[in-house]
Amino acid sequence: MSPTLPIHDVLDEIRDALEAGLSAVIQAPPGAGKTTGVPLALLEAPFLAGRKIVMLEPRRLAARASATRMAEMLGEQVGETVGYRIRMEKKISAATRIEVVTEGILTRMIQSDPELSGIGLVIFDEFHERNLNSDLGLALTLECQGVLREDLRVLLMSATLDAAPAARLLGDAPVITSEGRAFPVTTRHLPLREPTPTRRDIEAACARAVTKGLCEEDGDMLVFLPGAGEIRRVEERLRKMDLPPHTDLYPLFGALTKAEQDHAIKPSPAGRRKVVLATAIAETSLTIDGVTLVVDAGLMRVSRFSPGSGMGRLVTLPVSKASADQRRGRAGRTAPGICYRLWSEARTGTLTPFTAPEILHADLAPLVLELALWGVTDPAELTWLDVPPEGSCGQAREVLKALGGLDEKGHITAHGKAMARLGVHPRLAHMLLVAKEKKAGPEACLLAALLTERDPLAGNRNDVDIRLRMEAMIKKGNRDARLNPGAAARIRETARQLGGRLAIKGAPNNPALAGRLLALAFPDRIAMARPGRPGYFQMTSGSGAFIHESDPLAFEPFIAIADLDGNRQNARVYLGAPLAQERLEADHGRRMTQEVVVSWNEKKGRVEAVTRRSLGAVVLSENPLKKPDADAVTCALIQGIQSRGLSVLPWNKTTRSLQTRVLFLRNHAGFDDLPDLSDTALEKTAPQWLAPFLIGITGMGALSKMDLAGALTALIPFAWHRKIDTLAPTHMAIPSGTRIPLDYGSGEPPVLAARIQQLFGLTDTPTVAKGRVPVTCHLLSPASRPMQVTKDLSSFWANTYPEVKKELKARYPKHPWPDDPLTAIATNRAKRKRT
């Protein structure tokens, strides 16, 4: 290794730390040489004793590139001392001492050999990316180190990792820092003017920044965009622009073929310049020689999984400050450079410090299955930087139970072990295993490959039907012109490898199986068309789904969905296939339920009873039930009454009077042994007191037949039945000889409304409830208009009556207005008798 690389200055310190202890953390900025320098420098360390080094890289491109570079530094071919193993590809031999792995390969190694026999050091490179496999791999490696291999070394390496928590996780491991070597990079901000720029605004600004850099500066350029779609569109824009001569454009993202990726990162030929349009794949581990210009759109695309809906979605977010610094640093790897940022300098201060770990937002079904295979049902039993969220783990367990991978206690089943061995998502693994039994193995391998790799018909994203992809891949003779050759090659290779693992022979020839196979992998995404709404579907999970009417799948009665966005109410479907109902019955009949459902139909205002056959939230059939259970009918009717309110009951003056008088005695007269008959209490307890009086009633129209008075009376203790009329009478006799009704309002002290002449001679205020509560007297004029309200009638006669008399005598001169109302004879007459 060249002693000019900055990492060289700390190699002895790293070696000493691992000789003295079991773990260490290395912080080294981009360009320090840690990825290639550290493994080679430790190869002959005494603590290894001739054993292997395994280095985990978060990306396939970085794994290949770093292994190739280390082999070149040794003057060898890849696969000799240094090799790699990634999904679908490996170059190792019996002589391999440094093995660079990725994409769950380390997890498979540990599950196959928990002691990691023959391995002395595990390196986690670029650990700051914190992808799911890295976190899981570290948790299992630390378990192996703590329980089975006390001599196993662990080394974390990163450019931007917050080192303190990682060091604590490794038992207060030493943190070794390399200063790195970076040439000065000038940052130039080219903010978009629009406050909320659209996709087109960003892509146009990116293209302008590229042309600006190419025209004003020298050197190759690296452009960071959030995804493959943006890369292709910006590439198309640039090819239509007047770029400087001898300029080459190269896309760089994970779904490209190895040859396409290698072409993008190799040095430019003499006399030519290149522009590499890349995703975050180019942030770390790779050094693209000649790059001195960086254009950063400031965006990243990440997956966000919702445990509640069981769906994931890709979201575009601002990059973290750590990522922005990493991207900027790419311009200063080999010479002074310039970084164009498509945002304002002020916005940099608002960026989050670090990118959130994938484990906090990912679909955890693969992780939970791996833990179950390891023998762990509770993730907290292992050591994590961030413990997997229980909500996501719980959702993952339910999915795995539905697929038969876990039993009811969360322990792995024989089927689950077979799923884990396949190295694909548990959904696809289940589909492959069941499809093999059903003689649909070749089609399942092709379908799994299609769902794992890049869409071969990426230009036809609006075509939802995955059968189109299968047909294009199966087509013989003249190849389908729509197929992307690179993507198609990867799909075929993945399908071939899956077939090899399962000993499946033969070629796929029946795309019509797609829906049936997808339903095996995604039983929660089996969907039935909503009546009268073309393109709208109800999924078995309870969520809704949507396909535009322009797509033929929108008119299918049943579909199985492979890919959709995260909208719970109406998720947009990206990939799916039609599903025959008879296949649904054959493959998922054991999961279907048949039940009697008695429910309230709000629209019709009555109870309905049906026999319902369902698959999850999808109702497959309903048939009317003529003689439902009477108690169930009453319960549903009460729910309908509660939804509409107690006003739908047949109230009349008698029942309301009973209700208000009981409320008065309870709330204002101190008789708290009486029941609470308020509307709120009655509605809350309706199932208890209403049910016996609703027998034979099924709808609102028949409620008039119920005995509401009897139902209310039944709530009142028998001893109170007669006492209520005595303590809270409905009427009160007054001096004029008339019985005046008492108004108890909503349960308040009663009101006695009478004309003043009717109360002559009544010296004291009347009372109720054995004299406990005075009646409120509303004193009326001869025209029955209110004149005075009082609870102290004697005070009224003595103090207020003389003034009232003057006013009323002037207004009603023919009516009796005696000077002494206490000795006058009360009368119901409005005028004096004629003599």
PAKOLFI-344597 format. One record per residue (C-alpha): residue in one letter; x, y, z. Coordinates in steps of 0.2 Angstrom, whole numbers, plus 5000, padded with zeros to 4 digits. Example, Ala and Ser with C-alpha at 12.3 -4.5 7.8 and 13.67 -1.06 7.14 Angstrom:
BEGIN
a506249785039
s506849955036
//
This chain:
BEGIN
m500050005000
s500650174996
p501350265011
t500550425004
l498850375009
p498250465025
i497650305033
h499450245033
d499850365048
v498650265059
l498850085053
d500050045068
e498750115080
i497350015072
r498449855073
d498949885091
a497149915096
l496549755088
e497949655096
a497549725113
g495649715112
l494249645102
s493549795094
a493949975087
v493050115078
i493950205063
q493450385058
a494250435041
p493550555029
p493350515010
g495050485001
a495950425017
g496150255009
k495350155023
t494250045012
t495749965003
g497150005015
v496549935032
p496149755026
l497849745017
a498849815032
l498049695044
l498149535033
e499749475042
a499349535059
p499749415073
f497949415080
l497249345063
a498449185064
g498149155046
r496249175046
k495149275035
i494549455035
v492749475030
m492249655025
l490449715023
e490149845010
p488349925010
r488349924991
r488749794977
l489649914966
a490749964981
a491149784985
r491749744968
a492749904966
s493549894983
a494049704980
t494649744962
r495749884969
m496449784983
a496949644971
e497749774959
m498749834974
l499349664977
g499749634958
e498449494957
q496749454950
v495149464960
g494749294967
e496549264973
t497049344990
v495649464988
g493849414982
y492049464984
r490349384986
i488749484982
r487049434976
m487149334960
e489049344959
k490649294968
k492449284964
i493349184978
s494549034979
a495348924992
a496749054992
t495649204997
r496049285013
i495049455011
e493249425007
v492149585003
v490349545005
t488649635004
e486749615003
g486449495018
i487949385013
l488749405030
t487049365038
r486949205028
m488749165033
i488349185052
q486749085051
s487648945042
d489148945054
p488749035070
e490649025075
l491249105059
s492548975058
g494149025049
i493749215051
g494749325062
l494149495058
v492449565052
i492549745046
f490949855043
d491449985030
e490450145028
f489450095043
h488750265044
e487550215030
r486650105043
n485649995031
l484649855038
n485949715033
s487349815042
d486349835058
l485849655058
g487549585053
l488349685067
a487049625080
l487349445075
t489249465074
l489249535092
e488249395098
c489449275090
q490949365098
g490149375115
v489549195116
l490549085104
r492149175098
e493049275111
d494449295099
l493449375085
r493849555081
v492649685075
l493049845066
l491849985062
m492450105048
s491550265043
a491850445036
t490350525045
l489850405059
d489450475076
a490850375084
a490350385103
p488850275103
a489650155091
a491150145103
r490050115118
l489149975109
l490749885106
g491249895124
d492050065125
a493150025110
p494550145105
v494150275092
i495550305079
t495450455068
s496350485052
e496450665046
g496250615028
r496850695013
a495650815004
f496050954992
p495151124995
v493351124988
t492451284984
t490651284987
r489451384975
h487651394979
l486451394964
p484751404973
l483151374964
r482051524964
e480451434966
p479951414984
t479251234981
p480151174965
t479351044955
r480350884948
r480550974932
d481251134940
i482551034949
e483050934934
a483151084923
a484251174936
c485351024937
a485651024918
r486051214919
a487251184933
v488151044923
t488351154907
k488951294918
g490251184926
l490851104910
c490951274901
e491851364915
e492951234923
d494051084919
g493950904925
d492650774926
m490950794935
l489950694947
v488050744948
f487050684963
l485150654959
p483850554970
g483450414958
a483650324942
g482150414934
e482850584937
i484550524930
r483750464914
r482850624912
v484250744915
e485350634904
e484050664890
r484050844893
l485950854892
r486050754876
k484950894868
m486051034874
d487551104866
l488851024878
p490751054875
p491550924863
h492250764869
t491050754884
d490350584888
l488750554899
y488650404911
p487250354922
l487750264938
f486450174950
g486150004958
a485049924945
l486349944930
t487349804924
k489149774931
a489849824914
e488849984914
q489350024932
d491149994928
h491150104913
a490550244923
i491850234936
k493450204925
p494550344921
s494150444905
p495150424890
a496450554886
g495650704878
r493950664884
r492850724899
k491450634907
v489950674917
v489350544929
l487450554934
a487350454950
t486250414965
a486950404983
i487850254977
a489350364973
e489350454990
t490650334998
s491850194995
l492150244977
t493450354970
i493050414952
d494750474946
g494750644937
v493150714946
t493450894952
l491650954949
v490150904959
v488350954956
d487250914971
a485350924969
g485250904988
l483950754988
m483950574992
r482650444989
v482250325004
s480950195008
r479750225022
f478750085028
s477050105038
p476749965050
g474950015051
s474549995033
g475849865029
m476449965014
g478050055010
r478350194999
l479750284991
v479950464997
t481150604991
l481950705006
p483250825008
v484950745011
s485750755028
k487250875032
a488350725033
s487850665016
a488050835009
d489750845015
q490150675008
r489550724991
r490550894992
g492050794997
r492050694981
a492650854971
g494250854981
r494850674981
t496250694968
a496350884966
p495551054971
g493751054966
i492151144965
c490451094972
y488851164965
r487351154977
l485651184971
w485051264987
s485451424997
e486851435010
a485551465023
r484651305020
t486251205024
g485951245042
t484251165042
l484850995036
t484750855049
p486450805055
f486450625050
t485350515039
a484050415049
p484550225051
e483550115039
i483049995054
l481850135060
h480850145044
a481049985035
d479949835032
l480649715046
a479949555040
p481649495033
l482549545049
v481249465061
l481349295051
e483249305052
l483149335071
a481949185073
l483149075063
w484449135075
g483349085090
v482749255095
t480949315097
d481349475105
p482549595096
a483049675113
e483949515117
l485349575105
t486449725105
w485949865093
l486350045090
d484450065088
v483349935094
p482049885080
p480349975083
e479149855091
g477749915080
s478649865064
c479249705072
g477449665077
q476849695059
a478249585053
r477749445064
e475949445058
v476549435040
l477749295043
k476349205053
a475149225038
l476549155027
g476849005038
g478549065043
l478249085061
d477048985073
e475849075085
k477249095098
g478449185085
h479549035084
i480248985067
t479348845058
a480148715046
h479348815031
g480148975039
k481848895039
a481648855021
m481149025017
a482649105026
r483848995016
l483349064999
g484049235003
v482549334996
h481149435004
p480049315015
r478549355004
l479449294988
a480249144997
h478549085002
m477949104985
l479349004977
l479248864989
v477348844987
a477448874968
k478748724967
e477448614975
k476048674963
k477148644948
a477348834944
g479148844949
p479848924933
e478549054933
a478849094951
c480749114949
l480449234934
l479149334944
a480249344960
a481749404949
l480549534941
l480049594958
t481849594964
e482749684949
r482449834939
d480849844929
p481349784911
l479949894904
a480450044914
g479850154900
n478050084902
r477750124920
n475950154917
d475649974912
v475149894929
d474949714923
i476549614927
r476049484915
l476649604901
r478449594909
m478349404910
e477749394892
a479149504886
m480449394896
i479749234890
k479549284871
k480649184860
g481349224843
n481249414840
r481549484857
d480249614863
a480949784858
r480349864874
l481449764885
n482949844893
p484349724888
g485349754904
a483849734916
a483249584906
a484949504908
r484949524927
i483249464928
r483649304919
e485249274929
t484249304945
a482849184940
r484149054935
q485049064952
l483349044961
g482948894951
g484648824955
r484348844974
l482648754973
a483148624960
i481748694948
k481948644930
g481148704915
a480748874907
p479348984912
n477948984899
n476349034907
p476149214912
a474349184917
l474949114933
a475549284939
g474049334949
r473949164958
l475849184962
l475749364968
a474249314979
l475449184988
a476749314991
f475549454995
p474049385003
d473649545012
r473549634995
i472249524987
a470949644981
m469149644975
a468349774964
r467249904973
p465449894965
g465150034954
r466850114955
p467950054941
g469850054946
y469450054965
f469849904975
q469649834993
m471149744999
t471149595012
s472149705023
g470749835024
s471649965014
g471050034997
a471950024981
f471750124964
i472150084946
h471750224933
e470350174921
s471450184906
d472250014912
p471349854908
l471649794925
a470549924932
f469049824926
e469549654934
p468449584948
f469949524957
i471849564957
a473449524967
i474549674970
a476449674971
d476849854972
l475950014977
d476250174986
g475850205005
n474150285004
r473050185015
q471450245009
n471750224990
a473550174986
r474050184968
v474450014961
y476050004951
l476149814948
g474849684949
a473949544940
p472149484938
l471649334949
a470349204945
q469149184960
e469148994958
r471049004961
l470749114976
e469648984983
a470848844980
d472448924987
h471649035001
g470148945006
r470848895023
r471049075027
m469249125022
t467949145036
q466049125036
e465049215049
v463349275052
v463349465052
v461849555060
s462149745058
w461249915057
n460949985040
e460950175043
k460350215025
k458850095026
g458550125045
r458349945049
v459349795055
e459949675042
a460649495044
v461749405031
t462849255030
r464549325025
r466049235017
s467649345018
l469449345015
g470149465027
a469249635024
v468649575007
v466849515007
l466649374994
s464849344996
e463349395007
n461649295008
p460149365018
l459749265034
k457849245037
k457949205056
p459349285064
d459749275083
a458449385092
d459749455104
a460949505090
v459549595081
t459149695097
c460949735099
a461149805081
l459549905083
i460149985099
q461750025090
g460650115077
i459650205090
q461350265098
s461950325082
r460450435079
g460150485096
l458750445109
s457550575101
v457050435089
l456150345103
p454250375105
w454350515118
n452750605124
k452350725137
t452050585150
t453750505147
r454750675147
s453850725163
l454350565172
q456150585165
t456350775171
r455450745188
v456650605192
l458150705187
f457550845198
l457350745213
r459050665210
n460050815206
h459150955216
a458250875230
g459550755237
f458750595232
d460350515224
d459650335226
l458650375210
p459350325194
d460150455182
l458850465168
s459750605158
d459850575139
t461750555140
a461650415154
l460150335145
e461050325128
k462650255137
t461650115146
a460450085132
p460949905129
q460449865147
w458749955149
l458149955131
a458449775126
p456949695135
f455749815127
l456349795109
i455849615106
g455149595089
i455649765083
t456949775068
g456849955062
m456450135066
g454750125058
a454150005072
l454950095087
s453250185090
k452650015096
m453850005111
d453350045128
l454550185133
a453550225149
g453750045155
a455550045150
l455950205160
t454850145175
a455749985176
l457350085179
i456550165195
p456550065211
f454850005215
a454750095232
w454850255222
h453450235210
r452150325220
k453350435230
i453850525214
d452050595211
t452050655229
l453750735230
a453750805212
p451950825207
t451550865189
h450250995194
m449951115209
a448351175216
i448251365218
p447051485227
s445951515212
g445551325213
t446551285197
r447851145195
i449251225186
p450551115178
l452351125185
d453751135172
y455351045177
g456351095162
s457750975159
g457750915177
e457851085186
p456751155201
p454951175195
v454251325188
l452451385192
a451751505179
a450051595184
r449251755183
i449451875198
q447551865201
q447551675203
l448851685217
f447951815228
g447851755246
l449451645244
t450551705257
d452051595255
t453051515241
p452451345237
t453751205239
v454051025233
a455050875239
k454350885256
g454751075257
r456551055252
v456451155236
p455451315233
v454451325217
t455051465205
c453451575202
h453251665185
l451951795189
l450951845173
s449951995168
p448051965163
a448751945145
s449851805152
r451451905149
p452851875162
m452952015174
q453951955188
v455051795193
t455151755212
k455551615224
d454951725238
l453151765236
s452851855253
s454251975248
f453452005232
w451752055240
a452552165252
n453852255242
t453552235223
y451752215221
p451252395224
e452352455210
v451752315198
k449952355203
k450152535197
e450852485181
l449552345177
k448052445184
a448452585171
r448652455158
y447152345163
p445952455172
k444452335172
h445452195181
p445452175200
w446952255208
p446652255227
d447652355239
d447852205250
p448152045239
l448451935254
t446551955259
a445851965242
i444951825234
a445951735220
t445051725204
n445351645186
r444251785179
a445251915168
k443952055172
r442852105187
k441052045188
r439752165182
t438552225196
//
